[in-house]
Amino acid sequence: MIDLSSIFLKKLKKNNKFLLSHNLRSLRKIKELTLSQFANDLKLNLETVKNYDSDSSTPPLRILIKICMYFGISLDFLLLWDK
């Protein structure tokens, strides 16, 4: 089975439009959340969240959706918002 979300995310990253890590940091800062608080709230491993925050790894689609629900934003906003 083809993982379309991975293909889409790689294409965004390749086009230098990938803003996920920047947006995660910005959203956390707005909500005044530490990485630890954010990881705990989403029930994710702290190291995993650090990797998302530093752009070392990309969350799978189910985690992206969980993040969007947590912040009350859309997926396109999370991935493409450029403030």
ROSE-4610 file (N, C-alpha, C; in Angstrom, 1 decimal, always signed):
// ROSE-4610
residu = [M/M/M/I/I/I/D/D/D/L/L/L/S/S/S/S/S/S/I/I/I/F/F/F/L/L/L/K/K/K/K/K/K/L/L/L/K/K/K/K/K/K/N/N/N/N/N/N/K/K/K/F/F/F/L/L/L/L/L/L/S/S/S/H/H/H/N/N/N/L/L/L/R/R/R/S/S/S/L/L/L/R/R/R/K/K/K/I/I/I/K/K/K/E/E/E/L/L/L/T/T/T/L/L/L/S/S/S/Q/Q/Q/F/F/F/A/A/A/N/N/N/D/D/D/L/L/L/K/K/K/L/L/L/N/N/N/L/L/L/E/E/E/T/T/T/V/V/V/K/K/K/N/N/N/Y/Y/Y/D/D/D/S/S/S/D/D/D/S/S/S/S/S/S/T/T/T/P/P/P/P/P/P/L/L/L/R/R/R/I/I/I/L/L/L/I/I/I/K/K/K/I/I/I/C/C/C/M/M/M/Y/Y/Y/F/F/F/G/G/G/I/I/I/S/S/S/L/L/L/D/D/D/F/F/F/L/L/L/L/L/L/L/L/L/W/W/W/D/D/D/K/K/K]
num = [1/1/1/2/2/2/3/3/3/4/4/4/5/5/5/6/6/6/7/7/7/8/8/8/9/9/9/10/10/10/11/11/11/12/12/12/13/13/13/14/14/14/15/15/15/16/16/16/17/17/17/18/18/18/19/19/19/20/20/20/21/21/21/22/22/22/23/23/23/24/24/24/25/25/25/26/26/26/27/27/27/28/28/28/29/29/29/30/30/30/31/31/31/32/32/32/33/33/33/34/34/34/35/35/35/36/36/36/37/37/37/38/38/38/39/39/39/40/40/40/41/41/41/42/42/42/43/43/43/44/44/44/45/45/45/46/46/46/47/47/47/48/48/48/49/49/49/50/50/50/51/51/51/52/52/52/53/53/53/54/54/54/55/55/55/56/56/56/57/57/57/58/58/58/59/59/59/60/60/60/61/61/61/62/62/62/63/63/63/64/64/64/65/65/65/66/66/66/67/67/67/68/68/68/69/69/69/70/70/70/71/71/71/72/72/72/73/73/73/74/74/74/75/75/75/76/76/76/77/77/77/78/78/78/79/79/79/80/80/80/81/81/81/82/82/82/83/83/83]
x = [+0.8/+0.0/+0.9/+0.6/+1.3/+0.9/+1.9/+1.6/+1.7/+0.5/+0.4/+0.8/+0.6/+1.0/+2.5/+3.3/+4.7/+5.2/+4.5/+4.9/+4.6/+3.4/+3.1/+4.0/+4.4/+5.3/+6.7/+7.2/+8.5/+8.5/+7.4/+7.3/+7.3/+6.6/+6.6/+8.0/+8.6/+10.0/+10.9/+10.8/+11.7/+11.5/+10.3/+10.0/+10.3/+10.9/+11.2/+10.0/+8.9/+7.7/+7.3/+8.1/+7.8/+8.0/+7.0/+7.1/+6.7/+6.5/+6.0/+6.8/+8.1/+8.8/+8.7/+8.8/+8.7/+7.3/+6.3/+4.9/+4.7/+5.2/+5.1/+5.7/+6.9/+7.5/+6.7/+6.2/+5.4/+4.1/+3.4/+2.2/+2.4/+3.5/+3.8/+4.1/+4.8/+5.2/+3.9/+3.0/+1.8/+1.0/+1.0/+0.3/+1.1/+2.4/+3.3/+3.5/+3.8/+4.0/+5.4/+6.0/+7.3/+7.2/+8.3/+8.3/+7.7/+8.1/+7.7/+6.2/+5.6/+4.2/+3.4/+3.9/+3.3/+3.3/+4.5/+4.6/+3.6/+3.6/+2.8/+1.3/+0.9/-0.5/-1.0/-0.1/-0.4/-0.1/+0.5/+0.8/+1.9/+2.9/+4.0/+5.3/+6.2/+7.6/+8.2/+8.9/+9.6/+10.6/+11.4/+12.4/+11.8/+10.6/+9.9/+9.5/+8.9/+8.5/+9.6/+10.8/+12.0/+12.4/+12.3/+12.6/+11.7/+10.4/+9.4/+9.8/+10.1/+10.4/+11.6/+12.6/+13.9/+13.9/+12.8/+12.7/+13.6/+13.9/+14.7/+13.9/+12.6/+11.7/+10.3/+9.5/+8.2/+7.1/+6.2/+5.1/+4.3/+3.8/+2.9/+1.5/+0.7/-0.5/-1.4/-1.5/-2.4/-1.9/-0.6/+0.0/-0.3/-0.1/-0.4/-1.8/-2.7/-4.1/-4.3/-3.7/-3.8/-3.3/-2.2/-1.6/-2.6/-3.2/-4.2/-5.4/-5.8/-7.0/-6.6/-5.4/-4.9/-4.9/-4.4/-4.3/-5.6/-6.5/-7.7/-7.4/-6.6/-6.2/-6.3/-6.3/-6.3/-4.9/-4.9/-3.6/-2.9/-3.5/-2.8/-2.2/-2.9/-2.4/-1.1/-1.2/+0.0/+1.2/+1.0/+2.1/+2.6/+1.7/+2.0/+2.0/+1.5/+1.4/+2.7/+2.8/+4.1/+3.8/+4.0/+3.6/+4.6]
y = [-1.2/+0.0/+1.2/+2.2/+3.5/+4.4/+5.0/+6.0/+7.3/+7.8/+9.1/+10.3/+10.2/+11.3/+11.5/+10.4/+10.5/+11.1/+10.7/+11.3/+12.8/+13.2/+14.6/+15.4/+14.9/+15.6/+15.7/+14.7/+14.7/+15.8/+15.8/+16.8/+18.2/+18.5/+19.8/+20.1/+19.2/+19.4/+19.8/+19.0/+19.2/+20.6/+21.1/+22.4/+23.6/+23.3/+24.2/+25.0/+24.3/+24.9/+24.2/+23.3/+22.6/+23.4/+23.7/+24.6/+23.9/+22.6/+21.9/+22.2/+22.0/+22.2/+23.7/+24.6/+26.0/+26.3/+25.8/+26.0/+25.3/+24.2/+23.5/+24.4/+24.9/+25.7/+27.0/+27.6/+28.8/+28.6/+27.5/+27.2/+26.9/+26.2/+25.9/+27.1/+28.1/+29.3/+30.2/+30.2/+30.9/+30.4/+29.0/+28.4/+28.3/+28.8/+28.7/+27.3/+26.4/+25.0/+24.6/+23.9/+23.3/+22.1/+21.6/+20.3/+19.2/+19.2/+18.1/+18.2/+19.3/+19.5/+19.0/+19.5/+19.1/+17.6/+17.0/+15.6/+14.8/+15.3/+14.7/+14.8/+16.0/+16.2/+15.3/+15.1/+14.2/+12.8/+12.5/+11.1/+10.5/+11.4/+11.0/+11.0/+10.2/+10.2/+11.5/+12.0/+13.4/+13.4/+12.4/+12.3/+12.4/+11.7/+11.8/+13.2/+13.9/+15.3/+16.2/+15.9/+16.7/+16.6/+15.4/+15.1/+15.9/+15.9/+16.7/+18.2/+18.6/+20.0/+20.5/+19.6/+20.0/+19.6/+19.1/+18.7/+17.5/+16.7/+15.5/+14.3/+14.4/+13.3/+14.0/+13.3/+13.8/+12.9/+13.5/+12.6/+12.0/+10.7/+10.1/+10.9/+10.6/+11.3/+11.3/+10.2/+10.1/+11.0/+11.2/+12.2/+13.6/+13.9/+15.2/+15.6/+14.7/+14.9/+15.2/+14.4/+14.6/+16.0/+16.4/+17.7/+18.8/+18.7/+19.6/+19.7/+18.6/+18.6/+19.3/+19.0/+19.6/+21.1/+21.7/+23.1/+23.7/+22.9/+23.4/+24.1/+23.5/+24.0/+23.0/+23.4/+22.5/+22.0/+20.9/+20.2/+21.2/+21.8/+22.7/+23.9/+24.4/+25.5/+25.0/+23.8/+23.3/+23.1/+22.6/+22.3/+23.6/+24.5/+25.5/+27.0/+27.2/+28.5/+29.2/+30.3/+31.1/+32.5/+32.6/+33.9/+35.0]
z = [+0.0/+0.0/+0.0/-0.8/-0.9/+0.2/+0.9/+1.9/+1.3/+0.9/+0.2/+1.1/+2.4/+3.3/+3.3/+3.2/+3.2/+1.9/+0.8/-0.5/-0.5/+0.0/+0.0/+0.9/+2.1/+3.0/+2.4/+1.7/+1.1/+0.0/-0.8/-1.9/-1.3/-0.2/+0.4/+0.9/+1.5/+2.1/+0.9/-0.2/-1.3/-1.9/-1.9/-2.4/-1.4/-0.3/+0.7/+1.3/+1.3/+1.8/+3.1/+3.6/+4.8/+6.0/+6.7/+7.9/+9.2/+9.2/+10.3/+11.6/+11.6/+12.9/+13.3/+12.4/+12.8/+13.4/+12.7/+13.2/+14.5/+14.8/+16.1/+17.2/+16.9/+17.9/+18.2/+17.1/+17.2/+18.0/+17.7/+18.4/+19.8/+20.1/+21.5/+22.3/+21.6/+22.2/+22.5/+21.6/+21.8/+23.0/+23.1/+24.2/+25.5/+25.4/+26.5/+27.0/+26.1/+26.4/+26.2/+27.2/+27.0/+26.1/+25.6/+24.8/+25.7/+26.9/+27.8/+28.1/+28.3/+28.5/+27.2/+26.1/+24.8/+24.6/+24.8/+24.6/+25.6/+26.8/+27.8/+27.5/+27.0/+26.6/+25.5/+24.5/+23.4/+23.6/+24.8/+25.2/+24.2/+23.9/+23.0/+23.8/+23.3/+23.9/+23.6/+24.7/+24.6/+23.5/+23.3/+22.2/+20.8/+20.7/+19.4/+19.1/+20.1/+19.9/+19.6/+20.3/+20.0/+18.6/+18.0/+16.6/+15.7/+16.0/+15.2/+15.3/+16.5/+16.7/+16.0/+15.9/+15.2/+13.7/+13.2/+11.8/+11.5/+12.6/+12.4/+11.9/+12.2/+11.7/+11.5/+10.7/+10.3/+11.0/+11.7/+12.3/+11.2/+11.5/+10.6/+10.6/+9.6/+9.5/+10.7/+11.4/+12.6/+13.7/+13.8/+14.8/+14.3/+13.0/+12.5/+12.8/+12.6/+12.9/+14.4/+15.2/+16.7/+17.1/+16.5/+16.8/+16.3/+15.2/+14.7/+15.6/+16.1/+17.0/+18.3/+18.7/+20.0/+19.9/+18.8/+18.7/+18.0/+17.6/+16.9/+15.6/+14.8/+13.5/+12.4/+11.2/+10.1/+9.7/+9.0/+8.6/+7.7/+6.7/+5.8/+6.6/+7.6/+8.4/+9.2/+9.7/+10.4/+9.5/+8.3/+7.4/+6.6/+6.3/+5.4/+5.9/+7.1/+7.7/+7.8/+7.2/+7.2/+7.7/+9.0/+9.6/+9.4]
